[in-house]
Each structure stands twice: as C-alpha cells, then as structure tokens.
Amino acid sequence: CIRDSPNPTSMKMIVFLVFSVLCMSEVGAQCDNPYYQLKKGTLIVTENFDKKDKLEGRTETKVTGYNETSTGFVATMSVKIYDKKEKLVSEVEYKLACENGIIKIDMSSFIPQESMAAFQDAEMEVIMDQLEYPNNLSVGQILNDASIEMSTSGSIPMKLVVDITERKVEGKESVTTPAGTFDCYKITYNTHSKMMIAKMNFKTVEFLSEKCGAVRTETYKSNGNLMGYTVISKYEY
C-alpha cells in the first residue's frame, strides 16, 4: 500500500531518533561548533507530544564515548526511548563526528528499528550522504541534503531509502521549553522514506540553539497539519 502520511509508530521512531541525534555532539579543542556543547556523560532528556499537546513519551540521550581525531572527534551516543507509561520501547547507539567545525551525522541513525529488523542476518549495501551542520548559520542559508540507501540481494531483495531535502534556515526565534528559554535558528526540511512500495513523507521544523543544539522539533504532514512535537526538558552537562 502506498500512503502519503507515515505509519504512526515508524514516524514517531524516526522523529525521536532525528531529534536525539540533532541534540547530541561534543565540543573539543578541534571542533569549534557553537550549536553543540557536550562532553562524555552529558545527558539530554526530551518529551514527545501529539498534536493536542498530550504527552506520548520521552527520550534520554547520553554521550557514552568520545575520541579525539586530527580534525575533531567521534562521539558515541546512547538513546533510550520510553512510552507514555514509562516503558522502555527502544535502545539505540550511534556515532556522530565533528570535522573541522562541521557536525556530521550518520544517516543510519535515522532508520527505525522495526525497519532495520528486516535487514538482519542479510548482507547489506549501504550508500550514504551525511547530514551536516556548519559552525555558522545565517537566515536564508541553504543546508546540504542527506540520504541513505540500504539494499540486500538474494531470493527476496529489499531496499530502504531515506532522503532529507530542502533544508533551509528560515529565521531566528526565541523558544521556551521546560529546560529554559533559548535563542534559536529555525530550520525546515522534508523527509521522504520508502521501503519496497510503502512511502512516508513529512515536513520538520527544528529550532537550533547554541550549547544545546535542537531544543524543539515539530513534525507536519505533507498537507501542513501538525502531527506532533518534541521539546528538551533537561540538559545536564
């Protein structure tokens, strides 16, 4: 079945992972990026709401590893996602790098675990363009697209594609969350996901601040209707 709006479970997992990834990084001596200021042990907690402001769960992301490189660092992040009943529903670990002041996000971090399960025990070919955040932003700036394509061969070949496109810095706004008030850049982009014949499309608006990274993320259907949003509720450096 081909549908314009995403399966709710898959969509929520993608949004939670995207928000967690965008919140996490670590600034070292060779990584001058003002929008991310973390270190090993830093904890960020976010709360996830539906379009009617009803709490749906929370996400805890912690920096569990950090290694300096000649151009910056490679960090290991651990993510725990809980539902509204405080039940742990998913755990994810991923890598994130900073090179010459540019944050580079591994797009495999955006793949929901239920989709990844279909690729277990299979030989995969992965083609990927990383998501990047430069160390300076300005209103009107166009940011790079990103994508990942995963495919398998065999008796039942499978293919999963996720594209993030039309990324743009739309403006500057002040955003208040349970963690405080932040001066942010407003960034918008579109996400397109396709696995076999199933399609998901939605628009994201994120608010990126200095120090904490993304402090609020809103997700919309292709028709412009709000699907839900995520806000930062705790930041422990």
Disulfide bonds with the S-S distance in Angstrom:
Cys31-Cys98 1.79
